């Protein structure tokens, strides 16, 4: 076992429960799987309006909350390597002041007020400077992309080896029969997790959307 730093460790995949899946999928031409689930997000939308919070911030916090107790989210396949992390972060696409977009990683905190402060500070920093904020050396990063001006049903990302992290994408929520619905695409590397863990995460995410609160 090679200790890369105190927050990330390289481990032998043969010693893990993922050994067989790692061997099968590590060199697959397209090792990513995408699942799509429609969520009820009415509570989140109301909370955003009532508290003056950004809906995207609430979404990202709930995503990390749903992932934090699933051990597969802390494991990252990188070619022949398998990395284990101790902490989570959420990544988002941020428009840059001078034009274009770049990426911003927000460290996860159980304290939603702290997460919100970090979210506002770091996204503003990235917007102003145009420089990405990258935590991937110390955190397992969950990637996200939001298109709030368009009602999309699903998104399938292009696979690139440098972007093996889990990826969630969504568009504009829609009102249907007294419900506020939002389809979300969840893409994951099959060497990292199977459908069972992915479904566990999606169910946990819906539970987080329904109970999210801030005092």
N, C-alpha and C positions, 0 to 999 in steps of 0.2 A: 504494500500500500504506500503510495507516494503522497506526502502532504504538500500540496501546492501553496497553501496559505491556511490560516486558521479557519477560514470560512468555506474552503473548497478542497476536496480531497479526490485524488484519482484512485479508483478502485478496480480490481480485477472483476469483470462482469461474470466470470465463471463461478465466482463465490456468491453470487446474488440469485434471487428468485427469478431474475430476468435472463438468466444465462442462455436458455434455449431461444427465446425471442430475440435476444441480442444477436446471436449467430445468424438467425434467419433473416433479420431485417437490416442489419448494419450496412450491407452493401447493396440493398435493393435499389433499383433505379428510381422508384417512387415510394419511399417508406412511410409517407404521411397518410393518415386516415382523417376524413372530415365527417363529423356528425352535426346535424342541425336539429335544434329544439326550439319550439316557441314558448316563451316565458310570459308569465303575468307580472308586469312591472308597475302596476298602479300605485302601490305603496311607495316605491322609489320616486315616481314622478311627483306624487303629492308631497313627499318629504323634501324633494328638491325645491319645489315652489314655496313651501311653508317656511323653510329654513334659509332660503336664498343660497343653496348649495348647487354646485354644478352636477348635473345628472351623470356625466361621464366619470366624475370623481367617485360618486356613489357606486357606479357600476364596477369600477376598478377595485374599490375596497371590498365589495362583495365577492368579486372573483378571487381575490387573494384569500379571503376568509373561507371560501368554499374549498380552496386547494390546500390550505395549511395543514390539514390532518390526513392528507393522502400522500403516503411516502413516495410514490412514484413521481410526484411533482418536484421532488428534490434531486432527482437523478437525470442526467443529461448525456445522451449518446453523442459522441463527436468522432465519427469515423471508427477507428479501432479503440478509441478511448471511451471510458465511462466515468463521468464526474459526479460527485455527490456534494450537494450544498447544504448549508445549515439555515439559510435565510431566503426569503422570497422577496421579489420586487415585481412591479407591474410596469410594462412598457407601453407607451402610446405615441401616436404620430402628432406632432405639433407644427402648426403653420409658423413659418419664419417671417419676421417683420419685413425683410427685404425681398421676400418672395420664396416660394418653394416650401418644402417641409423637411423636418428632421425628427429624430427620435429622442425620447426622454424617459428614463427609468426612474420610478418612484419607489423607494423602499417601503415595504409593508410594515405597518404598525397596527397592533390590535386597537389602539386608541384612534378612533375615527377623526377626532379633532387634530391630532398630530399628523395623521395621514393627509388630511385636508390642507394643513399648513404647508407640508412638504410639497403637495401637489401644486398648490398655487405658486409657491416660491420657485420651484424648479421649472414648471412649464413657462412661467413668465421669463425666467432666465434664458431658457432655450429659445423662446420667441424673440427676445431682444438681441441675443448674441448670434443666433444661427448655429451655435455649436451644440452637438448632441451631448446629453448627459448619460453616461454609460456606467452601469454598476455590474456588468456581467462577470467581472473577475471575482466578485465577492458574493453575488446573489444569483440564485436561480430566477431567471426573468421570464415572466408570462407576458407574451406580446398581445397587444390589442390594436384594433383599428375601428374607428367609428365614422359612419357616413350619415349624420343626423338629418340631412336634407333630402334623403332618398329612402323610400320604402323598399329595401332589398329583402329577398327571401333567403339568400344564402351567399356565401363567399368561399371560394376554393383558392388557396394560395399556391404560388409556384414554389416548388421545393428547391432549396439551396442549402448545401451542407453547413454553411455558416449560420443558418437560421433554423436550428433544430428545435427551438423552444416551442412549447404549446402556444397556440395562436387562436384568439377569439375575434370575431368581426360581427358588427351589427349595423343597422341603418336606423331609420326613423320608426319610432313606435307608432302603433295604430290603435284606434278605439274600435272595439267590436263587441256589441251586446253587453254593455256595462263593464267590459273588461279593457284593460290597456295591455296590448300584446306586443311582443318584440321577438322576432326570430333571431337566434344567435348561432353562428357557425363556430364549431370548436374543432380545430385541427391539431393532431398530436402525432408524434413519431412513434411508430409501432414497436420500436425497440425500447421505448420509455414506458409505455403502458399498453394494456389491452382494452377492448371495449368495455369490460366489466368495470375497470377503474374509471374510464371515461364517463360511463353512465352514472357511476357513484358521484363523480364531480358535478355532472349536470343536475342531478337531483339535489345535491347539496347547494348548488347555486340558486335554484328556485327557492329553497328554504331560506337562504340568506336574503333574497329579494323580498320575501314576505315578512321577515322579522327585523329588517334593518331599521335602526333608530339612532338618534343622537340627542343627548340631553342638553 
